[in-house]
Amino acid sequence: MGVERNERKRPETSGQERKNELFATLKRAAKALRVPTTEEMELAYIYEAGDRYDLEARERNLIRRNRTLGF
């Protein structure tokens, strides 16, 4: 009396397909760990503005910050 199991077999993949899967996984991990650039962080800061006045204040803050850093 053996117990039957319905096991799903993975389709046979070639060595090249397996390498592509591993590379894709590494690429996804690298993207997840990537540090945003200064430009991306500044845009995110600008996009958080609630209204026109907040937007103008945020733009002035960025201009001031860039001026003091020498950019």
Secondary structure, DSSP 8 states (H G I E B T S, - for coil): --------------HHHHHHHHHHHHHHHHHHH----HHHHHHHHHHT--SHHHHHHHHHHHHHHHHHHT-
